[in-house]
């Protein structure tokens, strides 16, 4: 079993910043990709950002230049620094990991609300 513990969500005003963290623990084989999706009620979950073990990154067009993903391989932790937040960034953010055996695990989700 793999557990993902997310933290850092909350309420922030437009233009503000938040930093999400996600720590993986449990029966981990090599972690290949770590990343974040988000979901608005009634809509499909969408990729926000992902980072591979070698450091290559991938971002949704809507967050490029505002969000930065990073990871600490020694701690099996991935971070998402979110700057210049907009109301349309409001969603539940889910952390995930892809292991070398092609399995994927999800966190429980953390709410991010951008509102004045």
C-alpha positions in Angstrom: 0.0 0.0 0.0 1.0 3.6 -0.8 -0.2 6.5 1.2 -0.1 10.1 0.0 -0.5 12.9 2.6 -1.4 16.3 1.1 -1.2 19.7 2.8 -1.3 23.4 2.1 -4.7 24.0 0.7 -6.9 26.8 1.9 -8.6 30.1 1.1 -6.6 32.9 -0.6 -7.4 36.1 -2.3 -6.9 36.6 -6.1 -3.3 37.3 -6.8 -2.1 35.5 -3.8 0.0 32.4 -3.4 -0.2 28.9 -1.9 2.2 26.0 -1.6 0.9 22.5 -1.7 2.9 19.5 -0.4 2.4 15.8 -0.9 4.5 13.1 0.9 4.4 9.5 -0.3 5.0 6.6 2.1 4.4 2.9 2.3 5.4 0.1 0.0 7.2 2.3 -2.6 9.0 0.9 -5.5 10.8 3.5 -7.6 8.6 6.5 -8.1 8.6 7.6 -11.7 6.3 10.6 -11.9 4.8 12.8 -9.2 2.2 15.4 -9.9 -1.1 17.2 -9.3 -4.5 17.1 -10.9 -7.4 19.3 -10.0 -11.2 18.9 -10.2 -14.1 21.3 -10.1 -17.4 19.8 -9.1 -19.2 18.6 -12.2 -16.1 18.7 -14.4 -13.4 16.2 -15.3 -10.2 16.0 -13.4 -7.4 17.7 -15.3 -3.7 17.6 -15.1 -2.1 20.7 -13.5 1.6 19.7 -13.4 3.8 16.7 -13.3 7.5 16.0 -12.7 9.5 13.0 -13.6 12.2 11.4 -11.6 14.8 13.0 -13.8 13.3 16.5 -13.2 11.5 17.1 -16.5 8.2 18.9 -16.0 4.9 19.3 -17.7 2.3 22.0 -17.0 -1.2 22.7 -18.1 -1.3 25.8 -20.4 -3.5 27.6 -17.9 -0.9 27.5 -15.1 2.3 28.0 -17.1 4.3 30.9 -15.7 2.3 30.9 -12.4 2.8 27.5 -10.9 6.0 25.6 -10.2 6.3 21.9 -9.4 9.3 20.5 -7.6 10.2 17.3 -5.8 12.5 16.1 -3.1 13.3 12.5 -4.0 15.0 11.7 -0.7 11.7 12.6 1.1 9.4 11.2 -1.6 7.7 14.6 -1.6 6.3 16.8 -4.4 5.5 20.5 -4.1 3.3 22.8 -6.1 4.0 26.5 -5.7 1.0 28.5 -6.9 1.4 32.2 -7.5 -0.8 34.8 -9.0 -3.8 32.7 -8.2 -7.1 33.3 -10.0 -10.7 32.5 -9.2 -10.6 29.8 -11.9 -7.9 28.0 -10.0 -10.5 27.1 -7.4 -10.7 23.3 -7.2 -9.9 20.2 -5.2 -6.2 19.4 -5.9 -5.2 15.8 -6.0 -1.6 14.6 -5.7 -0.6 11.4 -7.5 2.4 9.2 -8.0 3.2 6.8 -10.9 5.5 4.0 -9.8 7.9 2.1 -11.9 5.6 -0.9 -11.9 3.0 1.3 -13.7 0.7 1.6 -10.7 -0.8 4.9 -9.8 -1.9 6.2 -6.4 -3.9 9.3 -5.5 -4.1 11.5 -2.5 -7.3 12.4 -0.7 -7.5 15.9 -2.2 -7.1 19.3 -0.7 -9.4 22.3 -1.4 -8.0 25.4 -2.9 -10.4 28.4 -2.9 -9.4 31.7 -4.6 -11.9 34.4 -3.6 -12.0 37.9 -2.3 
